[in-house]
């Protein structure tokens, strides 16, 4: 199976990229639940992923209290 038609090099030449789409609605931030994000992280760990990078949009300002109570932040 051919995954790409070009040669890619970098700092981790044997690494593979895994992508997990968690939040489906581009317009409704309320449809993205922390439990879904955590389930995706658990799945990535189960799949043997060595490095997890989470990119998520949302509120532009976060209170210090939210950082300690939000399930994804914890």
CHARMM internal coordinates of N, CA and C (Angstrom, degrees):
IC EDIT
DIST 1 N 1 CA 1.4396
DIST 1 CA 1 C 1.5217
ANGL 1 N 1 CA 1 C 108.87
DIST 1 C 2 N 1.3068
ANGL 1 CA 1 C 2 N 117.88
DIHE 1 N 1 CA 1 C 2 N 130.31
DIST 2 N 2 CA 1.4586
ANGL 1 C 2 N 2 CA 123.57
DIHE 1 CA 1 C 2 N 2 CA 177.51
DIST 2 CA 2 C 1.5166
ANGL 2 N 2 CA 2 C 108.25
DIHE 1 C 2 N 2 CA 2 C -94.10
DIST 2 C 3 N 1.3282
ANGL 2 CA 2 C 3 N 115.88
DIHE 2 N 2 CA 2 C 3 N 121.99
DIST 3 N 3 CA 1.4563
ANGL 2 C 3 N 3 CA 120.50
DIHE 2 CA 2 C 3 N 3 CA 179.87
DIST 3 CA 3 C 1.5244
ANGL 3 N 3 CA 3 C 112.30
DIHE 2 C 3 N 3 CA 3 C -94.48
DIST 3 C 4 N 1.3230
ANGL 3 CA 3 C 4 N 116.62
DIHE 3 N 3 CA 3 C 4 N -27.04
DIST 4 N 4 CA 1.4615
ANGL 3 C 4 N 4 CA 119.96
DIHE 3 CA 3 C 4 N 4 CA 179.88
DIST 4 CA 4 C 1.5221
ANGL 4 N 4 CA 4 C 108.51
DIHE 3 C 4 N 4 CA 4 C -149.05
DIST 4 C 5 N 1.3132
ANGL 4 CA 4 C 5 N 116.24
DIHE 4 N 4 CA 4 C 5 N 152.40
DIST 5 N 5 CA 1.4540
ANGL 4 C 5 N 5 CA 120.64
DIHE 4 CA 4 C 5 N 5 CA -179.60
DIST 5 CA 5 C 1.5236
ANGL 5 N 5 CA 5 C 111.75
DIHE 4 C 5 N 5 CA 5 C -102.50
DIST 5 C 6 N 1.3033
ANGL 5 CA 5 C 6 N 117.16
DIHE 5 N 5 CA 5 C 6 N 22.28
DIST 6 N 6 CA 1.4445
ANGL 5 C 6 N 6 CA 121.28
DIHE 5 CA 5 C 6 N 6 CA -179.90
DIST 6 CA 6 C 1.5210
ANGL 6 N 6 CA 6 C 108.79
DIHE 5 C 6 N 6 CA 6 C -146.46
DIST 6 C 7 N 1.3229
ANGL 6 CA 6 C 7 N 116.02
DIHE 6 N 6 CA 6 C 7 N 161.82
DIST 7 N 7 CA 1.4639
ANGL 6 C 7 N 7 CA 122.10
DIHE 6 CA 6 C 7 N 7 CA -178.69
DIST 7 CA 7 C 1.5251
ANGL 7 N 7 CA 7 C 109.32
DIHE 6 C 7 N 7 CA 7 C -94.60
DIST 7 C 8 N 1.2982
ANGL 7 CA 7 C 8 N 116.56
DIHE 7 N 7 CA 7 C 8 N 130.78
DIST 8 N 8 CA 1.4549
ANGL 7 C 8 N 8 CA 121.63
DIHE 7 CA 7 C 8 N 8 CA -178.74
DIST 8 CA 8 C 1.5276
ANGL 8 N 8 CA 8 C 108.04
DIHE 7 C 8 N 8 CA 8 C -120.71
DIST 8 C 9 N 1.3222
ANGL 8 CA 8 C 9 N 117.59
DIHE 8 N 8 CA 8 C 9 N 134.84
DIST 9 N 9 CA 1.4614
ANGL 8 C 9 N 9 CA 121.62
DIHE 8 CA 8 C 9 N 9 CA 175.56
DIST 9 CA 9 C 1.5191
ANGL 9 N 9 CA 9 C 108.79
DIHE 8 C 9 N 9 CA 9 C -127.14
DIST 9 C 10 N 1.3091
ANGL 9 CA 9 C 10 N 114.84
DIHE 9 N 9 CA 9 C 10 N 161.14
DIST 10 N 10 CA 1.4585
ANGL 9 C 10 N 10 CA 118.92
DIHE 9 CA 9 C 10 N 10 CA 179.45
DIST 10 CA 10 C 1.5175
ANGL 10 N 10 CA 10 C 110.78
DIHE 9 C 10 N 10 CA 10 C 179.77
DIST 10 C 11 N 1.3204
ANGL 10 CA 10 C 11 N 116.01
DIHE 10 N 10 CA 10 C 11 N -164.59
DIST 11 N 11 CA 1.4532
ANGL 10 C 11 N 11 CA 121.96
DIHE 10 CA 10 C 11 N 11 CA -176.97
DIST 11 CA 11 C 1.5157
ANGL 11 N 11 CA 11 C 113.87
DIHE 10 C 11 N 11 CA 11 C -70.83
DIST 11 C 12 N 1.3042
ANGL 11 CA 11 C 12 N 117.74
DIHE 11 N 11 CA 11 C 12 N -21.48
DIST 12 N 12 CA 1.4719
ANGL 11 C 12 N 12 CA 122.26
DIHE 11 CA 11 C 12 N 12 CA 179.57
DIST 12 CA 12 C 1.5273
ANGL 12 N 12 CA 12 C 108.82
DIHE 11 C 12 N 12 CA 12 C -130.51
DIST 12 C 13 N 1.3326
ANGL 12 CA 12 C 13 N 116.87
DIHE 12 N 12 CA 12 C 13 N 78.61
DIST 13 N 13 CA 1.4642
ANGL 12 C 13 N 13 CA 119.32
DIHE 12 CA 12 C 13 N 13 CA -173.31
DIST 13 CA 13 C 1.5249
ANGL 13 N 13 CA 13 C 114.95
DIHE 12 C 13 N 13 CA 13 C -63.47
DIST 13 C 14 N 1.3166
ANGL 13 CA 13 C 14 N 119.04
DIHE 13 N 13 CA 13 C 14 N -20.78
DIST 14 N 14 CA 1.4661
ANGL 13 C 14 N 14 CA 120.94
DIHE 13 CA 13 C 14 N 14 CA 179.56
DIST 14 CA 14 C 1.5298
ANGL 14 N 14 CA 14 C 112.77
DIHE 13 C 14 N 14 CA 14 C -99.15
DIST 14 C 15 N 1.3141
ANGL 14 CA 14 C 15 N 116.34
DIHE 14 N 14 CA 14 C 15 N 5.56
DIST 15 N 15 CA 1.4602
ANGL 14 C 15 N 15 CA 119.34
DIHE 14 CA 14 C 15 N 15 CA -179.28
DIST 15 CA 15 C 1.5223
ANGL 15 N 15 CA 15 C 109.98
DIHE 14 C 15 N 15 CA 15 C -75.85
DIST 15 C 16 N 1.3183
ANGL 15 CA 15 C 16 N 114.99
DIHE 15 N 15 CA 15 C 16 N 154.03
DIST 16 N 16 CA 1.4573
ANGL 15 C 16 N 16 CA 122.14
DIHE 15 CA 15 C 16 N 16 CA 176.07
DIST 16 CA 16 C 1.5185
ANGL 16 N 16 CA 16 C 107.40
DIHE 15 C 16 N 16 CA 16 C -125.02
DIST 16 C 17 N 1.3113
ANGL 16 CA 16 C 17 N 116.16
DIHE 16 N 16 CA 16 C 17 N 150.68
DIST 17 N 17 CA 1.4547
ANGL 16 C 17 N 17 CA 121.08
DIHE 16 CA 16 C 17 N 17 CA -178.37
DIST 17 CA 17 C 1.5222
ANGL 17 N 17 CA 17 C 109.23
DIHE 16 C 17 N 17 CA 17 C -101.65
DIST 17 C 18 N 1.3201
ANGL 17 CA 17 C 18 N 116.07
DIHE 17 N 17 CA 17 C 18 N 130.21
DIST 18 N 18 CA 1.4638
ANGL 17 C 18 N 18 CA 121.97
DIHE 17 CA 17 C 18 N 18 CA 174.92
DIST 18 CA 18 C 1.5217
ANGL 18 N 18 CA 18 C 107.09
DIHE 17 C 18 N 18 CA 18 C -118.54
DIST 18 C 19 N 1.3153
ANGL 18 CA 18 C 19 N 116.62
DIHE 18 N 18 CA 18 C 19 N 134.65
DIST 19 N 19 CA 1.4556
ANGL 18 C 19 N 19 CA 121.29
DIHE 18 CA 18 C 19 N 19 CA -178.80
DIST 19 CA 19 C 1.5180
ANGL 19 N 19 CA 19 C 109.19
DIHE 18 C 19 N 19 CA 19 C -121.90
DIST 19 C 20 N 1.3166
ANGL 19 CA 19 C 20 N 116.44
DIHE 19 N 19 CA 19 C 20 N 132.51
DIST 20 N 20 CA 1.4613
ANGL 19 C 20 N 20 CA 122.56
DIHE 19 CA 19 C 20 N 20 CA 179.38
DIST 20 CA 20 C 1.5213
ANGL 20 N 20 CA 20 C 107.98
DIHE 19 C 20 N 20 CA 20 C -123.70
DIST 20 C 21 N 1.3096
ANGL 20 CA 20 C 21 N 117.65
DIHE 20 N 20 CA 20 C 21 N 114.63
DIST 21 N 21 CA 1.4686
ANGL 20 C 21 N 21 CA 121.24
DIHE 20 CA 20 C 21 N 21 CA 177.50
DIST 21 CA 21 C 1.5184
ANGL 21 N 21 CA 21 C 107.59
DIHE 20 C 21 N 21 CA 21 C -88.56
DIST 21 C 22 N 1.3216
ANGL 21 CA 21 C 22 N 115.78
DIHE 21 N 21 CA 21 C 22 N 122.36
DIST 22 N 22 CA 1.4611
ANGL 21 C 22 N 22 CA 120.77
DIHE 21 CA 21 C 22 N 22 CA -174.57
DIST 22 CA 22 C 1.5233
ANGL 22 N 22 CA 22 C 111.50
DIHE 21 C 22 N 22 CA 22 C -110.98
DIST 22 C 23 N 1.3128
ANGL 22 CA 22 C 23 N 117.22
DIHE 22 N 22 CA 22 C 23 N -47.37
DIST 23 N 23 CA 1.4622
ANGL 22 C 23 N 23 CA 121.94
DIHE 22 CA 22 C 23 N 23 CA -177.23
DIST 23 CA 23 C 1.5192
ANGL 23 N 23 CA 23 C 108.60
DIHE 22 C 23 N 23 CA 23 C -98.88
DIST 23 C 24 N 1.3221
ANGL 23 CA 23 C 24 N 116.70
DIHE 23 N 23 CA 23 C 24 N 119.76
DIST 24 N 24 CA 1.4624
ANGL 23 C 24 N 24 CA 120.48
DIHE 23 CA 23 C 24 N 24 CA -171.18
DIST 24 CA 24 C 1.5159
ANGL 24 N 24 CA 24 C 114.60
DIHE 23 C 24 N 24 CA 24 C -94.47
DIST 24 C 25 N 1.3046
ANGL 24 CA 24 C 25 N 120.20
DIHE 24 N 24 CA 24 C 25 N -31.44
DIST 25 N 25 CA 1.4604
ANGL 24 C 25 N 25 CA 121.43
DIHE 24 CA 24 C 25 N 25 CA -174.19
DIST 25 CA 25 C 1.5276
ANGL 25 N 25 CA 25 C 110.78
DIHE 24 C 25 N 25 CA 25 C -87.19
DIST 25 C 26 N 1.3362
ANGL 25 CA 25 C 26 N 118.34
DIHE 25 N 25 CA 25 C 26 N 121.72
DIST 26 N 26 CA 1.4658
ANGL 25 C 26 N 26 CA 119.92
DIHE 25 CA 25 C 26 N 26 CA 178.46
DIST 26 CA 26 C 1.5259
ANGL 26 N 26 CA 26 C 113.11
DIHE 25 C 26 N 26 CA 26 C -76.77
DIST 26 C 27 N 1.3353
ANGL 26 CA 26 C 27 N 117.23
DIHE 26 N 26 CA 26 C 27 N -10.65
DIST 27 N 27 CA 1.4629
ANGL 26 C 27 N 27 CA 119.83
DIHE 26 CA 26 C 27 N 27 CA -176.16
DIST 27 CA 27 C 1.5225
ANGL 27 N 27 CA 27 C 114.04
DIHE 26 C 27 N 27 CA 27 C -115.93
DIST 27 C 28 N 1.3299
ANGL 27 CA 27 C 28 N 118.01
DIHE 27 N 27 CA 27 C 28 N -16.65
DIST 28 N 28 CA 1.4652
ANGL 27 C 28 N 28 CA 120.87
DIHE 27 CA 27 C 28 N 28 CA -175.31
DIST 28 CA 28 C 1.5258
ANGL 28 N 28 CA 28 C 110.36
DIHE 27 C 28 N 28 CA 28 C -116.60
DIST 28 C 29 N 1.3438
ANGL 28 CA 28 C 29 N 116.02
DIHE 28 N 28 CA 28 C 29 N 94.65
DIST 29 N 29 CA 1.4640
ANGL 28 C 29 N 29 CA 120.68
DIHE 28 CA 28 C 29 N 29 CA -179.57
DIST 29 CA 29 C 1.5235
ANGL 29 N 29 CA 29 C 112.03
DIHE 28 C 29 N 29 CA 29 C -63.42
DIST 29 C 30 N 1.3233
ANGL 29 CA 29 C 30 N 117.04
DIHE 29 N 29 CA 29 C 30 N -23.81
DIST 30 N 30 CA 1.4651
ANGL 29 C 30 N 30 CA 121.19
DIHE 29 CA 29 C 30 N 30 CA -179.47
DIST 30 CA 30 C 1.5314
ANGL 30 N 30 CA 30 C 112.35
DIHE 29 C 30 N 30 CA 30 C -70.36
DIST 30 C 31 N 1.3282
ANGL 30 CA 30 C 31 N 117.83
DIHE 30 N 30 CA 30 C 31 N -14.24
DIST 31 N 31 CA 1.4598
ANGL 30 C 31 N 31 CA 120.29
DIHE 30 CA 30 C 31 N 31 CA -178.87
DIST 31 CA 31 C 1.5206
ANGL 31 N 31 CA 31 C 112.42
DIHE 30 C 31 N 31 CA 31 C -86.01
DIST 31 C 32 N 1.3124
ANGL 31 CA 31 C 32 N 117.69
DIHE 31 N 31 CA 31 C 32 N 0.14
DIST 32 N 32 CA 1.4623
ANGL 31 C 32 N 32 CA 122.11
DIHE 31 CA 31 C 32 N 32 CA 178.79
DIST 32 CA 32 C 1.5229
ANGL 32 N 32 CA 32 C 108.44
DIHE 31 C 32 N 32 CA 32 C -103.85
DIST 32 C 33 N 1.3260
ANGL 32 CA 32 C 33 N 115.42
DIHE 32 N 32 CA 32 C 33 N 116.27
DIST 33 N 33 CA 1.4666
ANGL 32 C 33 N 33 CA 119.97
DIHE 32 CA 32 C 33 N 33 CA -175.57
DIST 33 CA 33 C 1.5268
ANGL 33 N 33 CA 33 C 110.90
DIHE 32 C 33 N 33 CA 33 C -106.97
DIST 33 C 34 N 1.3148
ANGL 33 CA 33 C 34 N 115.69
DIHE 33 N 33 CA 33 C 34 N 142.47
DIST 34 N 34 CA 1.4601
ANGL 33 C 34 N 34 CA 121.21
DIHE 33 CA 33 C 34 N 34 CA 178.51
DIST 34 CA 34 C 1.5138
ANGL 34 N 34 CA 34 C 112.16
DIHE 33 C 34 N 34 CA 34 C -56.26
DIST 34 C 35 N 1.3315
ANGL 34 CA 34 C 35 N 117.58
DIHE 34 N 34 CA 34 C 35 N -36.50
DIST 35 N 35 CA 1.4678
ANGL 34 C 35 N 35 CA 121.07
DIHE 34 CA 34 C 35 N 35 CA 179.83
DIST 35 CA 35 C 1.5261
ANGL 35 N 35 CA 35 C 110.69
DIHE 34 C 35 N 35 CA 35 C -61.98
DIST 35 C 36 N 1.3307
ANGL 35 CA 35 C 36 N 117.56
DIHE 35 N 35 CA 35 C 36 N -34.75
DIST 36 N 36 CA 1.4627
ANGL 35 C 36 N 36 CA 120.83
DIHE 35 CA 35 C 36 N 36 CA 178.32
DIST 36 CA 36 C 1.5312
ANGL 36 N 36 CA 36 C 110.80
DIHE 35 C 36 N 36 CA 36 C -68.89
DIST 36 C 37 N 1.3206
ANGL 36 CA 36 C 37 N 116.54
DIHE 36 N 36 CA 36 C 37 N -39.89
DIST 37 N 37 CA 1.4668
ANGL 36 C 37 N 37 CA 120.81
DIHE 36 CA 36 C 37 N 37 CA 177.56
DIST 37 CA 37 C 1.5217
ANGL 37 N 37 CA 37 C 109.82
DIHE 36 C 37 N 37 CA 37 C -63.30
DIST 37 C 38 N 1.3269
ANGL 37 CA 37 C 38 N 116.75
DIHE 37 N 37 CA 37 C 38 N -45.14
DIST 38 N 38 CA 1.4618
ANGL 37 C 38 N 38 CA 120.39
DIHE 37 CA 37 C 38 N 38 CA 179.74
DIST 38 CA 38 C 1.5241
ANGL 38 N 38 CA 38 C 111.59
DIHE 37 C 38 N 38 CA 38 C -64.86
DIST 38 C 39 N 1.3361
ANGL 38 CA 38 C 39 N 117.18
DIHE 38 N 38 CA 38 C 39 N -36.65
DIST 39 N 39 CA 1.4703
ANGL 38 C 39 N 39 CA 120.68
DIHE 38 CA 38 C 39 N 39 CA 177.56
DIST 39 CA 39 C 1.5300
ANGL 39 N 39 CA 39 C 110.05
DIHE 38 C 39 N 39 CA 39 C -64.01
DIST 39 C 40 N 1.3254
ANGL 39 CA 39 C 40 N 117.95
DIHE 39 N 39 CA 39 C 40 N -38.83
DIST 40 N 40 CA 1.4626
ANGL 39 C 40 N 40 CA 121.31
DIHE 39 CA 39 C 40 N 40 CA 177.98
DIST 40 CA 40 C 1.5311
ANGL 40 N 40 CA 40 C 110.84
DIHE 39 C 40 N 40 CA 40 C -65.99
DIST 40 C 41 N 1.3248
ANGL 40 CA 40 C 41 N 117.06
DIHE 40 N 40 CA 40 C 41 N -39.89
DIST 41 N 41 CA 1.4680
ANGL 40 C 41 N 41 CA 120.71
DIHE 40 CA 40 C 41 N 41 CA 177.07
DIST 41 CA 41 C 1.5241
ANGL 41 N 41 CA 41 C 109.93
DIHE 40 C 41 N 41 CA 41 C -64.17
DIST 41 C 42 N 1.3312
ANGL 41 CA 41 C 42 N 117.47
DIHE 41 N 41 CA 41 C 42 N -44.07
DIST 42 N 42 CA 1.4678
ANGL 41 C 42 N 42 CA 120.72
DIHE 41 CA 41 C 42 N 42 CA 176.53
DIST 42 CA 42 C 1.5197
ANGL 42 N 42 CA 42 C 110.98
DIHE 41 C 42 N 42 CA 42 C -59.86
DIST 42 C 43 N 1.3351
ANGL 42 CA 42 C 43 N 117.66
DIHE 42 N 42 CA 42 C 43 N -40.75
DIST 43 N 43 CA 1.4647
ANGL 42 C 43 N 43 CA 121.25
DIHE 42 CA 42 C 43 N 43 CA 179.37
DIST 43 CA 43 C 1.5192
ANGL 43 N 43 CA 43 C 110.95
DIHE 42 C 43 N 43 CA 43 C -65.19
DIST 43 C 44 N 1.3284
ANGL 43 CA 43 C 44 N 116.55
DIHE 43 N 43 CA 43 C 44 N -40.63
DIST 44 N 44 CA 1.4635
ANGL 43 C 44 N 44 CA 120.51
DIHE 43 CA 43 C 44 N 44 CA 178.53
DIST 44 CA 44 C 1.5236
ANGL 44 N 44 CA 44 C 110.64
DIHE 43 C 44 N 44 CA 44 C -62.06
DIST 44 C 45 N 1.3140
ANGL 44 CA 44 C 45 N 117.25
DIHE 44 N 44 CA 44 C 45 N -42.57
DIST 45 N 45 CA 1.4637
ANGL 44 C 45 N 45 CA 121.24
DIHE 44 CA 44 C 45 N 45 CA 177.78
DIST 45 CA 45 C 1.5174
ANGL 45 N 45 CA 45 C 109.83
DIHE 44 C 45 N 45 CA 45 C -62.90
DIST 45 C 46 N 1.3282
ANGL 45 CA 45 C 46 N 116.69
DIHE 45 N 45 CA 45 C 46 N -43.86
DIST 46 N 46 CA 1.4655
ANGL 45 C 46 N 46 CA 121.91
DIHE 45 CA 45 C 46 N 46 CA 178.34
DIST 46 CA 46 C 1.5317
ANGL 46 N 46 CA 46 C 111.35
DIHE 45 C 46 N 46 CA 46 C -61.90
DIST 46 C 47 N 1.3352
ANGL 46 CA 46 C 47 N 116.64
DIHE 46 N 46 CA 46 C 47 N -33.53
DIST 47 N 47 CA 1.4625
ANGL 46 C 47 N 47 CA 121.46
DIHE 46 CA 46 C 47 N 47 CA 179.67
DIST 47 CA 47 C 1.5259
ANGL 47 N 47 CA 47 C 112.80
DIHE 46 C 47 N 47 CA 47 C -78.89
DIST 47 C 48 N 1.3355
ANGL 47 CA 47 C 48 N 116.82
DIHE 47 N 47 CA 47 C 48 N -3.61
DIST 48 N 48 CA 1.4636
ANGL 47 C 48 N 48 CA 120.60
DIHE 47 CA 47 C 48 N 48 CA 177.11
DIST 48 CA 48 C 1.5162
ANGL 48 N 48 CA 48 C 114.64
DIHE 47 C 48 N 48 CA 48 C 88.10
DIST 48 C 49 N 1.3211
ANGL 48 CA 48 C 49 N 117.22
DIHE 48 N 48 CA 48 C 49 N 18.73
DIST 49 N 49 CA 1.4646
ANGL 48 C 49 N 49 CA 120.64
DIHE 48 CA 48 C 49 N 49 CA 178.74
DIST 49 CA 49 C 1.5256
ANGL 49 N 49 CA 49 C 108.93
DIHE 48 C 49 N 49 CA 49 C -66.26
DIST 49 C 50 N 1.3420
ANGL 49 CA 49 C 50 N 116.13
DIHE 49 N 49 CA 49 C 50 N 133.91
DIST 50 N 50 CA 1.4670
ANGL 49 C 50 N 50 CA 121.14
DIHE 49 CA 49 C 50 N 50 CA -179.08
DIST 50 CA 50 C 1.5203
ANGL 50 N 50 CA 50 C 113.30
DIHE 49 C 50 N 50 CA 50 C -91.34
DIST 50 C 51 N 1.3169
ANGL 50 CA 50 C 51 N 117.57
DIHE 50 N 50 CA 50 C 51 N -27.98
DIST 51 N 51 CA 1.4567
ANGL 50 C 51 N 51 CA 121.71
DIHE 50 CA 50 C 51 N 51 CA -176.95
DIST 51 CA 51 C 1.5139
ANGL 51 N 51 CA 51 C 108.56
DIHE 50 C 51 N 51 CA 51 C -133.75
DIST 51 C 52 N 1.3241
ANGL 51 CA 51 C 52 N 116.82
DIHE 51 N 51 CA 51 C 52 N 128.30
DIST 52 N 52 CA 1.4623
ANGL 51 C 52 N 52 CA 121.72
DIHE 51 CA 51 C 52 N 52 CA 179.62
DIST 52 CA 52 C 1.5214
ANGL 52 N 52 CA 52 C 108.55
DIHE 51 C 52 N 52 CA 52 C -117.13
DIST 52 C 53 N 1.3251
ANGL 52 CA 52 C 53 N 115.82
DIHE 52 N 52 CA 52 C 53 N 126.47
DIST 53 N 53 CA 1.4530
ANGL 52 C 53 N 53 CA 122.39
DIHE 52 CA 52 C 53 N 53 CA 175.91
DIST 53 CA 53 C 1.5169
ANGL 53 N 53 CA 53 C 106.93
DIHE 52 C 53 N 53 CA 53 C -121.18
DIST 53 C 54 N 1.3195
ANGL 53 CA 53 C 54 N 117.11
DIHE 53 N 53 CA 53 C 54 N 120.41
DIST 54 N 54 CA 1.4577
ANGL 53 C 54 N 54 CA 121.34
DIHE 53 CA 53 C 54 N 54 CA -178.20
DIST 54 CA 54 C 1.5234
ANGL 54 N 54 CA 54 C 108.57
DIHE 53 C 54 N 54 CA 54 C -103.67
DIST 54 C 55 N 1.3156
ANGL 54 CA 54 C 55 N 115.58
DIHE 54 N 54 CA 54 C 55 N 124.62
DIST 55 N 55 CA 1.4592
ANGL 54 C 55 N 55 CA 121.42
DIHE 54 CA 54 C 55 N 55 CA 176.74
DIST 55 CA 55 C 1.5125
ANGL 55 N 55 CA 55 C 107.28
DIHE 54 C 55 N 55 CA 55 C -118.57
DIST 55 C 56 N 1.3132
ANGL 55 CA 55 C 56 N 116.30
DIHE 55 N 55 CA 55 C 56 N 115.72
DIST 56 N 56 CA 1.4584
ANGL 55 C 56 N 56 CA 119.68
DIHE 55 CA 55 C 56 N 56 CA -175.97
DIST 56 CA 56 C 1.5158
ANGL 56 N 56 CA 56 C 109.94
DIHE 55 C 56 N 56 CA 56 C -141.77
DIST 56 C 57 N 1.3054
ANGL 56 CA 56 C 57 N 115.68
DIHE 56 N 56 CA 56 C 57 N 139.15
DIST 57 N 57 CA 1.4532
ANGL 56 C 57 N 57 CA 120.90
DIHE 56 CA 56 C 57 N 57 CA 174.71
DIST 57 CA 57 C 1.5196
ANGL 57 N 57 CA 57 C 108.20
DIHE 56 C 57 N 57 CA 57 C -95.87
DIST 57 C 58 N 1.2756
ANGL 57 CA 57 C 58 N 116.11
DIHE 57 N 57 CA 57 C 58 N 178.38
DIST 58 N 58 CA 1.4547
ANGL 57 C 58 N 58 CA 119.57
DIHE 57 CA 57 C 58 N 58 CA 178.79
DIST 58 CA 58 C 1.5068
ANGL 58 N 58 CA 58 C 110.60
DIHE 57 C 58 N 58 CA 58 C 156.00
DIST 58 C 59 N 1.2914
ANGL 58 CA 58 C 59 N 115.85
DIHE 58 N 58 CA 58 C 59 N -145.79
DIST 59 N 59 CA 1.4562
ANGL 58 C 59 N 59 CA 121.04
DIHE 58 CA 58 C 59 N 59 CA -179.92
DIST 59 CA 59 C 1.5223
ANGL 59 N 59 CA 59 C 110.05
DIHE 58 C 59 N 59 CA 59 C -60.74
DIST 59 C 60 N 1.3160
ANGL 59 CA 59 C 60 N 115.77
DIHE 59 N 59 CA 59 C 60 N 141.47
DIST 60 N 60 CA 1.4586
ANGL 59 C 60 N 60 CA 119.38
DIHE 59 CA 59 C 60 N 60 CA -179.15
DIST 60 CA 60 C 1.5209
ANGL 60 N 60 CA 60 C 112.57
DIHE 59 C 60 N 60 CA 60 C -82.87
DIST 60 C 61 N 1.3079
ANGL 60 CA 60 C 61 N 117.77
DIHE 60 N 60 CA 60 C 61 N -21.32
DIST 61 N 61 CA 1.4616
ANGL 60 C 61 N 61 CA 119.88
DIHE 60 CA 60 C 61 N 61 CA 177.68
DIST 61 CA 61 C 1.5226
ANGL 61 N 61 CA 61 C 108.92
DIHE 60 C 61 N 61 CA 61 C -122.08
DIST 61 C 62 N 1.2998
ANGL 61 CA 61 C 62 N 114.77
DIHE 61 N 61 CA 61 C 62 N 133.86
DIST 62 N 62 CA 1.4543
ANGL 61 C 62 N 62 CA 120.58
DIHE 61 CA 61 C 62 N 62 CA -179.73
DIST 62 CA 62 C 1.5210
ANGL 62 N 62 CA 62 C 108.36
DIHE 61 C 62 N 62 CA 62 C -124.13
DIST 62 C 63 N 1.3136
ANGL 62 CA 62 C 63 N 116.27
DIHE 62 N 62 CA 62 C 63 N 128.25
DIST 63 N 63 CA 1.4591
ANGL 62 C 63 N 63 CA 119.57
DIHE 62 CA 62 C 63 N 63 CA 177.88
DIST 63 CA 63 C 1.5167
ANGL 63 N 63 CA 63 C 109.53
DIHE 62 C 63 N 63 CA 63 C -76.77
DIST 63 C 64 N 1.3091
ANGL 63 CA 63 C 64 N 116.52
DIHE 63 N 63 CA 63 C 64 N 158.08
DIST 64 N 64 CA 1.4643
ANGL 63 C 64 N 64 CA 119.95
DIHE 63 CA 63 C 64 N 64 CA 178.69
DIST 64 CA 64 C 1.5248
ANGL 64 N 64 CA 64 C 110.60
DIHE 63 C 64 N 64 CA 64 C -63.46
DIST 64 C 65 N 1.3225
ANGL 64 CA 64 C 65 N 117.50
DIHE 64 N 64 CA 64 C 65 N -29.82
DIST 65 N 65 CA 1.4649
ANGL 64 C 65 N 65 CA 120.49
DIHE 64 CA 64 C 65 N 65 CA 177.46
DIST 65 CA 65 C 1.5280
ANGL 65 N 65 CA 65 C 110.91
DIHE 64 C 65 N 65 CA 65 C -66.53
DIST 65 C 66 N 1.3406
ANGL 65 CA 65 C 66 N 117.02
DIHE 65 N 65 CA 65 C 66 N -39.66
DIST 66 N 66 CA 1.4678
ANGL 65 C 66 N 66 CA 121.11
DIHE 65 CA 65 C 66 N 66 CA -178.95
DIST 66 CA 66 C 1.5223
ANGL 66 N 66 CA 66 C 111.40
DIHE 65 C 66 N 66 CA 66 C -63.25
DIST 66 C 67 N 1.3177
ANGL 66 CA 66 C 67 N 117.18
DIHE 66 N 66 CA 66 C 67 N -34.37
DIST 67 N 67 CA 1.4611
ANGL 66 C 67 N 67 CA 120.08
DIHE 66 CA 66 C 67 N 67 CA 179.68
DIST 67 CA 67 C 1.5282
ANGL 67 N 67 CA 67 C 110.68
DIHE 66 C 67 N 67 CA 67 C -62.65
DIST 67 C 68 N 1.3131
ANGL 67 CA 67 C 68 N 117.74
DIHE 67 N 67 CA 67 C 68 N -33.72
DIST 68 N 68 CA 1.4570
ANGL 67 C 68 N 68 CA 121.29
DIHE 67 CA 67 C 68 N 68 CA -177.78
DIST 68 CA 68 C 1.5261
ANGL 68 N 68 CA 68 C 113.62
DIHE 67 C 68 N 68 CA 68 C -91.81
DIST 68 C 69 N 1.3373
ANGL 68 CA 68 C 69 N 117.54
DIHE 68 N 68 CA 68 C 69 N -5.76
DIST 69 N 69 CA 1.4619
ANGL 68 C 69 N 69 CA 119.54
DIHE 68 CA 68 C 69 N 69 CA -179.82
DIST 69 CA 69 C 1.5330
ANGL 69 N 69 CA 69 C 112.92
DIHE 68 C 69 N 69 CA 69 C -117.93
DIST 69 C 70 N 1.3216
ANGL 69 CA 69 C 70 N 118.07
DIHE 69 N 69 CA 69 C 70 N -16.65
DIST 70 N 70 CA 1.4605
ANGL 69 C 70 N 70 CA 121.57
DIHE 69 CA 69 C 70 N 70 CA 179.35
DIST 70 CA 70 C 1.5312
ANGL 70 N 70 CA 70 C 109.72
DIHE 69 C 70 N 70 CA 70 C -74.01
DIST 70 C 71 N 1.3358
ANGL 70 CA 70 C 71 N 116.95
DIHE 70 N 70 CA 70 C 71 N 129.29
DIST 71 N 71 CA 1.4722
ANGL 70 C 71 N 71 CA 120.29
DIHE 70 CA 70 C 71 N 71 CA -174.80
DIST 71 CA 71 C 1.5136
ANGL 71 N 71 CA 71 C 113.13
DIHE 70 C 71 N 71 CA 71 C -63.24
DIST 71 C 72 N 1.3180
ANGL 71 CA 71 C 72 N 118.66
DIHE 71 N 71 CA 71 C 72 N -33.79
DIST 72 N 72 CA 1.4491
ANGL 71 C 72 N 72 CA 120.66
DIHE 71 CA 71 C 72 N 72 CA -179.65
DIST 72 CA 72 C 1.5285
ANGL 72 N 72 CA 72 C 109.90
DIHE 71 C 72 N 72 CA 72 C -74.45
DIST 72 C 73 N 1.3163
ANGL 72 CA 72 C 73 N 118.47
DIHE 72 N 72 CA 72 C 73 N -39.42
DIST 73 N 73 CA 1.4614
ANGL 72 C 73 N 73 CA 121.62
DIHE 72 CA 72 C 73 N 73 CA 177.73
DIST 73 CA 73 C 1.5251
ANGL 73 N 73 CA 73 C 111.66
DIHE 72 C 73 N 73 CA 73 C -62.29
DIST 73 C 74 N 1.3274
ANGL 73 CA 73 C 74 N 115.50
DIHE 73 N 73 CA 73 C 74 N -40.10
DIST 74 N 74 CA 1.4638
ANGL 73 C 74 N 74 CA 119.60
DIHE 73 CA 73 C 74 N 74 CA -179.72
DIST 74 CA 74 C 1.5032
ANGL 74 N 74 CA 74 C 109.43
DIHE 73 C 74 N 74 CA 74 C -65.77
END
COOR INIT
IC SEED 1 N 1 CA 1 C
IC BUILD
